[in-house]
Amino acid sequence: LESIVQITSVRYTPRQPDEGINVSKPTPLVEAGTLVLGLTAFFVIATILLVYLVEIMLRLVSVETETRWFAGWVPDDVVAIEDEDPRTAKTRALLQRLTTHWADANYEFRLKVEESDMPNAMALPGGLIIVTSALLDSVETENELAFVLGHELGHFRNRDHIRQLGRATVLSLFFTAITQGSGSGNFGFNITDLPLRNFSREQESEADQFGLSIVYAEYGHVNDAWRFFDRVSDIVGDGGMLRDYLDTHPQPDSRIDALKAYARA
């Protein structure tokens, strides 16, 4: 029998080679770096959203509730001088006079003088105002001190410290989480100290305007109210902690120009 061989032909279809044929595959180190960057970006975005959410929630907290929460609270790192000290008594008396010009204030303000060589003043939750001994030594007139105190009252009026409390709360939760609660107890409040003491330049400018209006209401003029800032640059120098703190504030020269313009207005 004649053998019949059936040959099945296979059609050849040409195609382009893979684009990555001459490219090395990513190393595990690159892949790990990409993963870390992605997770970091996600965490940053999530943290920012959480900060704003907490800020909105805290703005709904009434002044009375805020005062109750922070009744008697003073940051752990503040070394306050005795209440009987003449510097505390005089500064507290001036603050009390200034608050009479803010008729609808719901805060029961507390004032502490901190023993510190850095001229500074802070508005903290619960109506707490801290003025450092170095600042009291630096001001030359009562008008200057009145403006500083009026400025801090402006932060309370705009409730700027509540926004900072929101940021501090998120940071506190974050650091507590990554340290797995080690050093807990007052850990959260320690973490909040720094972010609670810094406000944006816009917040500072608005507080300046309110402080100047308080000075005018008390004395009928604003003479020398901003002279303290004339000397800030000399006090700070080219570096130091106060320079870092002032980086978030309007710089002295522009701050004085804005105050003079507002005074003329």
Secondary structure in CASP SS format (residue, H / E / C, confidence):
PFRMAT SS
TARGET T0000
AUTHOR 0000-0000-0000
METHOD secondary structure of the structure
MODEL  1
L C 1.00
E C 1.00
S C 1.00
I C 1.00
V C 1.00
Q C 1.00
I C 1.00
T C 1.00
S C 1.00
V C 1.00
R C 1.00
Y C 1.00
T C 1.00
P C 1.00
R C 1.00
Q C 1.00
P C 1.00
D C 1.00
E H 1.00
G H 1.00
I H 1.00
N H 1.00
V C 1.00
S C 1.00
K C 1.00
P C 1.00
T C 1.00
P H 1.00
L H 1.00
V H 1.00
E H 1.00
A H 1.00
G H 1.00
T H 1.00
L H 1.00
V H 1.00
L H 1.00
G H 1.00
L H 1.00
T H 1.00
A H 1.00
F H 1.00
F H 1.00
V H 1.00
I H 1.00
A H 1.00
T H 1.00
I H 1.00
L H 1.00
L H 1.00
V H 1.00
Y H 1.00
L H 1.00
V H 1.00
E H 1.00
I H 1.00
M H 1.00
L H 1.00
R H 1.00
L C 1.00
V C 1.00
S C 1.00
V H 1.00
E H 1.00
T H 1.00
E H 1.00
T H 1.00
R H 1.00
W H 1.00
F C 1.00
A C 1.00
G C 1.00
W C 1.00
V C 1.00
P C 1.00
D C 1.00
D C 1.00
V C 1.00
V C 1.00
A E 1.00
I C 1.00
E C 1.00
D C 1.00
E C 1.00
D C 1.00
P H 1.00
R H 1.00
T H 1.00
A H 1.00
K H 1.00
T H 1.00
R H 1.00
A H 1.00
L H 1.00
L H 1.00
Q H 1.00
R H 1.00
L H 1.00
T H 1.00
T C 1.00
H C 1.00
W C 1.00
A C 1.00
D C 1.00
A C 1.00
N C 1.00
Y C 1.00
E C 1.00
F C 1.00
R E 1.00
L E 1.00
K E 1.00
V E 1.00
E E 1.00
E C 1.00
S C 1.00
D C 1.00
M C 1.00
P C 1.00
N C 1.00
A E 1.00
M E 1.00
A E 1.00
L E 1.00
P C 1.00
G C 1.00
G C 1.00
L E 1.00
I E 1.00
I E 1.00
V E 1.00
T E 1.00
S H 1.00
A H 1.00
L H 1.00
L H 1.00
D H 1.00
S H 1.00
V C 1.00
E C 1.00
T C 1.00
E H 1.00
N H 1.00
E H 1.00
L H 1.00
A H 1.00
F H 1.00
V H 1.00
L H 1.00
G H 1.00
H H 1.00
E H 1.00
L H 1.00
G H 1.00
H H 1.00
F H 1.00
R H 1.00
N H 1.00
R C 1.00
D H 1.00
H H 1.00
I H 1.00
R H 1.00
Q H 1.00
L H 1.00
G H 1.00
R H 1.00
A H 1.00
T H 1.00
V H 1.00
L H 1.00
S H 1.00
L H 1.00
F H 1.00
F H 1.00
T H 1.00
A H 1.00
I H 1.00
T C 1.00
Q C 1.00
G C 1.00
S C 1.00
G C 1.00
S C 1.00
G C 1.00
N C 1.00
F H 1.00
G H 1.00
F H 1.00
N H 1.00
I H 1.00
T H 1.00
D H 1.00
L H 1.00
P H 1.00
L H 1.00
R C 1.00
N C 1.00
F C 1.00
S C 1.00
R H 1.00
E H 1.00
Q H 1.00
E H 1.00
S H 1.00
E H 1.00
A H 1.00
D H 1.00
Q H 1.00
F H 1.00
G H 1.00
L H 1.00
S H 1.00
I H 1.00
V H 1.00
Y H 1.00
A H 1.00
E H 1.00
Y H 1.00
G C 1.00
H C 1.00
V C 1.00
N C 1.00
D C 1.00
A C 1.00
W C 1.00
R H 1.00
F H 1.00
F H 1.00
D H 1.00
R C 1.00
V H 1.00
S H 1.00
D H 1.00
I H 1.00
V H 1.00
G C 1.00
D C 1.00
G C 1.00
G C 1.00
M H 1.00
L H 1.00
R H 1.00
D H 1.00
Y H 1.00
L H 1.00
D C 1.00
T C 1.00
H C 1.00
P C 1.00
Q C 1.00
P H 1.00
D H 1.00
S H 1.00
R H 1.00
I H 1.00
D H 1.00
A H 1.00
L H 1.00
K H 1.00
A H 1.00
Y H 1.00
A H 1.00
R H 1.00
A C 1.00
END
